[in-house]
Amino acid sequence: MTVWRGVAESLRAFGAVFANPSLRRLQIAGLGSTLGGWVYGVGLAVYAYEVGGARLVGLLLCARWGTSAVCAPWLGLLADRFPRRRVMVTADLVRVVLVGLMAVLAAAGQSFWAIFVLAVLTTIASTAFSPAQGALLPSLVRTPEELTAANAVMNTIESVGMFAGPAFAGLLLATTSIWVVFAITAGTFLWSAACLVGVPPDSRPAEAEPTPVGSAVLEGFRAIAAHPALRVVVGLTAAQTFVVGAFEVLLVVVALKLLHAGSGGVGWLNVAVGVGALLGVVIVGALAGRKRLAGDLGIGVLLWGVPLALTAVWSNLAFALLLFGLIGLGNTLVDVAGMTLLQRSAEDEVLGRVFSVLESLVLATLAVGSLAAPALVSLLGAKAALVIVGGFLPVLLVPIWPLLRRVDAAARIATEPLELLRAIPMFSLLPPTVLERLAGLAAEAKVPAMAEVFAQGDRGDRFYVIAEGAATVEVDGAESSTLGPGDFFGEIALLRDVPRTATVRSVHDLRLFALERDDFIAAVTGHAPTREAAESVVAERLPAGAAL
């Protein structure tokens, strides 16, 4: 019953994601981009092998990954300076043009090196898409639980693309020619752009004094360095992708040298990872409402390491398939928990750059891991290499575990102020991640019966929402209105930078949640729809004499 209950919870979480039209379009756009990336990558590798053998394939991969790792932090700045939907559409259209040119050149039998250059440029353009997608997603969800579920759906799409893309590419290569593969890839990127057109446009607030590009690019690194949660999540993810890079090599070694299962064994082990990843999606969907995501990240990291080390203990195909399924499950936990924690922890104005730094580190550590694994196998043997690579993450997790626990403690959502703020129309428009952080900043305050919260003419320093009790509003000594639980006051003095325009006095013992001036102003003015809603509240209250 527990399993079926988990499946039901997962289906409900995913159903909520697809019931959100904007999220649905974003996810379908991601599917087009993911499929295109895999079809194009497989077709390109086969084409390079036919032209120059394995050495040219390696050179092409190195050029694509290396240049993308260098360019990612710079392109991530686009997602924080321009509307993120526009960045994604532009990246798609640039890829349509570049891959379309590759198709034309391949059909005309032109030099491979021109296609090589276009392929590298296409991969660089792709690095602008993912950070913008990860940064845009939180603004489209309606609840914290929906954010986790949306990341799980995105992970599912990537897992499906990982298998469907190469399979589709293989079918095309077997029945058509390379230029057709490139042309269809261009079509998938165009499909992605078309889906994104239906996503509501987002806006980036203009900078009062534009930061120089070099300094702005470094803000992603500074944000990670200054925030303990970001340091832990990015560091662990980079360590995990180092193991992923080594794993890509070791999987072949396990299949051919330890299991003697031949090339078919390579396929079966990949299938086991995919099945485990899909099972992980069901589990993550069922746990979408959990707040202990840092703990889930730690469990995912363990599932990447321990099964890999255990593979060296017993060289049996059935046992290996089970262990590799656990690795796939761990991969989903790491991807979904890591992405959600980044979205919850990083400030929205630098979120794109944080994701681009992560993408740069992922590409770099993948490359390092893929180089380290053959060296370990050559020096120490296959089994020792498996134990060392598999043991790396569990050993690393021991000193980091207390930090993970602190990340979870810091990420606990202040439920009561969150519900109160969410019920206020102007705050309900904020992205859930921003609203969560704002609720965490709200300080509880108690005012005894018949005492002033503030007096007319005082300096405005806080915004208040009533949790319990009642208060009266007095303008020039005359009672103007009465406030109760869920009502708010104090916004006019903060938004208009004027003294308090009324006195607020408790009727009974009053329990409030208060936001400091700077926190309130940053949240309201940094989000255009919220700013407009707040100004509407001010315009409505001022003429009636109930200004607070």
N, C-alpha and C positions, 0 to 999 in steps of 0.2 A: 504493500500500500504506500510505503514511503517513496518508492521509486516513481509510482504513478502520480503521487501528489507532487513530486518534484517536476515531472514532465508537465503536469497541468499548470503549475506556477510558471514554468518556463514559457509555455504557450501563451499564457495570459500576458506575460511581460513583452513577448515579441508581438503579440496582437496589438498591444498599446502602441508599440513603435510604428507598425504599419498603418494603424488608424490615424496617425499624425501625417497629413499629406506632405508637409515639408520634409519631415524625416524620411518618408517613403521615397520621395524623389531623390533626396540626397543619397540614400542607400542604393537605389537603382543606378544612379550616376556612378557611384563607386564600383558597382558591378561591371559597368561598361569599361571603366578605366582599368580595373583589375584584369578582366579578360583580355583587353587589348595589350596590356603590359606583358602577360604571359604568352599570348600568341606571337607577339612581335619578338619577344626574347628568344623563344624556342626557334622560330623561323630564322632569326638572325644568326643564332649559334650554328644551325645546320648549314646555312649559306656560307658562313665563315669557314667552317670545317671543309666544305667542298672546294673552297678557293685556296686555303692555305693550311689545312690540317689543324691539329690540336694546338699548335703554337699560336696560330692566328686567333683561335677561339680564346685562349688565355690572355693574349694581348688586348683583345676587344673587351673582355670582362674587366680586366684591370683598368683600362681607359675609362670605361663607363662608371665603375664603382668609385675609382679614384677621383675623377673630376666631379662627380656628384657629391662625394663626401666634402670636397672643398667648397663647392658652390651652395650646398644646402643652407648654411647659416645666412648667407647673403640673400638667397631667394626667400627664406622664411620671413625676412623683413617686409616683403610685399603683403603678407597676410595680416600684418599689424598696421600697415599704413594705408591700405586700400581695402574696399569692401571684399570680404573673403569669397563670396560667391563669384564676383568678377574675376578674382585671381584664378579660381578653379576653371571658369569658362575660358579665360585667356590661355591657361596652360593646355586645356583640351584642344583649342583651336590651333595653337602653335604646333602641337603634336600632329594634328590632322594634316597641316601643311608639310611638316618635315617627313612624316611617314609616307604621305602621298608622293612627295618627290622621290623617296626611296623606291616606291613602286614603279614610278616612271623610269628611273634609271635602271632598275633591274629588268624591266620589260624591254628596254632598249639595249641591254647588254653592255652598259657602260662600266667604267672602272669601279672595282670594289671599294677603293679608298674614298671615293666621294660618298658612297653609301656608309662607309665606316664613320666619316665625320658627321653625317646626318644622324646616325644612330647614337653617337655620343651626345649630340645636341638634344636629341629626343629624350634621352635619359636625364639630362640636366633639367629640361623643361618639366619632367615628371616630378622632380623633387619639390617643385612649387605647389603641386596639387595636394599631396598628403598633409603637410602642415596646415594648409588652409582648410582642408576638410575636417581635421581634428579640432581646429580652433573654432570653426563655424558650428559644429554639431551641438555644443552646450547651449547655444542661443536658440536652438529649435526645439529642445525638449521642454516638457512641462513640469516634471518632477524629478527629484534625485534618482528615484528608482528607474525612471525611463532613461536617464543618462546611461546607467550601467547596462540596461537591456539594449540600448541603441549601440553601444560599443560592442556588445556580444553579437548583435546582428552583423555589424561591420566585420567582426572577426570571422563570422560564418561565411560571409561573402568572400573574404580573402581566402578562406580554406577551400571553398568550392572552386574559386578561380584557380587555385593552385593545381587542382586536378583537371578541371574542365578545360582550362586554357591550353595546357600542353596536349591534351587529348584532341582538342579541336585543331590545334596547329598540326599535329601528326596526320590527322585525316586530310587536311588541306594540302600538306606537302606530298601525301601519297597520291592525291587525285588531281592536283593542279600544279602550279609552279610558284616560285618564291614571290614573284611580283603580285600574285593574287593574295598571298598571305599578307603582304604589306598593305595592299589596298583594303582588305577586310579589316585589318587593324585600324587603319585610318577611319573606317566606318564606325568602329566601336568607340573611338574617342569622340566622334561627332555625335553619336548616341548619348554619351555622357554629358556633353555640352547641352544638348537639347533637353535632357532631364533637368539640368540645373536651372534652365530658364524659368521653370515653374516654381523654384524655391524663392520665397520672399527676399527682396534685396536687403542686405544688412548695410550698416554704415560705420565708418571709422571716424571718430572725432578728430577734427583738425588740431594739430599741435600748435600751441601759441607761439613757440619758438622752435621751428623744426630742428631736430637733433642731427648733427652731421652723420652721414651714412655709416662711417666706420664705427663711431661710438654707438649708434643705434643697433648695429649688428651685434655688438658685444653685450647689449642688454639681456639677450637670452642667456648668455653665459653668466652674467652677473646675477640674474634672477635665480638661476640654479645654485650658484655659489652661496647666495644669501639665505636661501630657504632650506631648512633641514630636510623637510619632506621631499622636496625636489631633488636634493642631492642623493638621498637614499634611493628613490625610485629610478632616477636616471642612471645612477651607478650600478644598481642591481640589473637593470635592463641591459646595459652595455656589457656587463659580465655574462649575462645569459646569452647575448648574441655572439659573444666570443665562442661560447660552447656550441652555439648553433653552427657557426662557421666550421668548427672542428667536426661537428656531427655529420655534416654533409659528406665529409671525406670518410669518417669512421663507419658510416652506414654501409658504404660500398665494401670496406675492409671486412666488416662483420659478415655480410652476405657471402662474399667470395672466399675469404680466408678461414674464418672461424666456423661458419655454418656449411660451407661448401654447397651453397644453394644456387649458385650460378646467377646469371642476370635476372632470372625470374625471382630470385630471393630479394634482389634490390627492390623490385616492384612490390613484392608482398610487404616488405618492411615499411615502404612508403605508404602503402595502403593502411597499415596498422596505425601509423602516425596520424593519418587523416581521419580514421574512425575514432581514435582517441580525442582528436581535436573537436569533432562534432559532438561526442559525448560530453566534452568539457563545456560546449556551448549550452547544452541542456542544463548542466549543473549551475553554470553562471547565471542563466536565466532564472532558475529557481531561487538563486541567492541574490537577486537583483536588489532587494531591499536591505541587504546587510550593510553595516557601516564599517566592518572590520576588513576593509579591502587590502590593507597593508599585510595583514595575516594571510589573506588569500594569495597575495603576491609571493610571500615567503614559501607557502606550500607549493605554488607553481614552480618556483626555483628549485626546491627540493626534488620535485618530480622530474625535472630536467636532468638532475645530476645522479641521484641514487640509482634509477633503473639503468642508466648508461654504464655505471660501474658494475652493476650486478650482471650485465650481459657477459662480462669476462668470466664469471663464475661457472656457468653451465652453458655449453655450446649446443643448444637445442632450439630448433626453429620455433616450436610452439611457445616455449618460454620467452624467446626473443620477441615474438609478435606481441605477447602480453606486455612485456616491458616497454616496447616501443609505443604501444597504445597509451601507456601511462605517460610517456614523454609528450605525446600529442595532447593529452588532457592538461598536462602542466603548461604546455605552450599557450593554450587558450586562457588559462588562469593568469599567466604572466601578462599576456597582451591586453586582456580586458581590464584587469585590476590596475595594471600600470598606466594605461591610457586614462582611465577614469580618475585615478589619483592625480595625475598631471593636470587634468581639466579642472579638478576641484581645488588644487593647491596653487596653481599659477594665476597671476593677475591677468585679466582678459586682454589688457593692452600689450602684453608681451607673450601671449600664449602661442601665437604662430612661431615666434622665434625660439621659444622653448622646444616646441615640436621639431623645428628644423635642426636645432642642436642635437636632439635625440637621434634624428634621422642620420645626421652626419656621423655620430658615434656608432650607430648601428652598422652603417656601411663600412666604417673603418675596422670595427672589431670583427665583423664577418670576414673581412679580408685577412686579418691577423690570425683568426682561428683556423681558416682554411689553409694557411701556411704552416701553422704550428702542428697540426695533426699529422701530416706526412713526416715531419721531422721527428716527432715522438715515436711514430711507428717504426721509422728507420733506425732510431737509436736504441729503443727499449723493447720493441715488439708490440704486436697488436693488443694483447691482453693488458700489458702494463699501460699502454696509451689510453685504453678505455677506463682503467681505474683512475689514472691521473686526471683525465679530462672530466670524468664523472664525479670525482671527489672534489674538484675545484669549487663548485658552487656550494655544496653542503659545508665545507670548511670555511668558506667566505661568509656564510650565513651566520655562523656561531657568534662572531663579534658584532655583527650587524643586527641581530635579532632584537636587542633592547631598543635600538633606534627605530626598528619597524613598529614595535609596540608603542613608542612615543608618537609615531606618525598616526597610528590608529586613534590614540588618545586625543591628539590635536584635531583629527578629522571628525570627531563625534559631533553630530549636528545638534545644535541647540533647538530642540523640537518646539518648545512653547513659543519663544520669540519668532521662530520661523513661521509658525502657523498664523500668529498675529500679524506679522508683516505681509505675508502672502495674501491675507484677507483685505489688505488696503489696496485699492485699485491701482494706485501709481506704482507700488512695489510689485504687484502681481505681474507686471510687464517685464521685470528684470529676468535675465537668464537664471535658471535655478542655481548654478554654481555661484553666481554673484550674490544671490539672495541668501544662500547658505552662509557665505562668509560674513555678510552683513548681520545675520542673526547671531553669529558667533561673537560679533563685536558689541551686541546690545547688552547693556548692564542693567541688572535688576535694581530698582529703587523703591523705597517705601516711604510714604508720607502719612503722618497721623491725621486723624479727623480734624477738620476745620483749620488746617495749616495751608499756607501758600506753597504751590509748586514753584511759581515765579510770579512777579508783580509787573504790572504795566509799566513800561519804561526801562525794565531791566535789559541787560545785554543778552542777545540770543546766543546760547551756547549748546543747547541740546534739543533734539526732537524726541517726543514721547508718544508711547502707545499704552493704553490702559489694559492691564491684565485682570485686575479685580478692583471693585469699588466704584465710586462715582465722584464727579467733580463738577463745579460750576465755573462758567466763564463770565467774567465781569468786565464791562467796558465803561470806563469813566465812572466806576462805582455802582453801575446798574447791572443786574444779572441779565446776561444775554442768552445763555443756553446751558444745558446740562449734558454732561458726557458720561458714558458708561463703558463697560468692557468692550474692547475692540475699537473704540474711538481713539483718535490721535490728535495731537496738537503740537504747536511749536514750529511749524514749517515756514511760516511767513517771515518771521524775523531772520531765519537762516537764508532763505532764498532771496529775499529783498535786501538783506544786510541792513536792517533797521532795528531799533529797540523793540521790545515786546509791546504789542499793540493791545494786549488785554491781560487781566490777572486771572490765573487759574487757581482755584481753591478746592481742597478735598472736602467732600461731604461726609464720607465715612473713611475709615482707614483705606489708603490707596496703595495698590501695588502696580508699579509701572515698569516698562522696559525703555531705556533711554539710549539714543545714539548720539555720539559726540558730533559736533558741528562738521568737522572735516570728513568724517566717515559718511555722514548723511549727504553732504554736498557732492562728494566724489561719486557716490552711487547714483544720485539723482541726475546730476548734470552730465555724467559720463555715458548716459544711455538715452538717445534721442526720444524714444516713445515715453520713457519714464519722465524725462524733463517736461515734455508737453503735457503729460497727465498732471504733474505737480503744478505747473502754471495754471492749468484749468481749475485745480482746487483753490489756488490762491485767488484767482479771478472770481470764483464763486463765493468765497467767504468774505472777501474784503467789502464788497458793496453792502452786504447784509449786516455789517457791523460786528460780525463774529470773528474778526481776524484774531489769530492767535500768534 
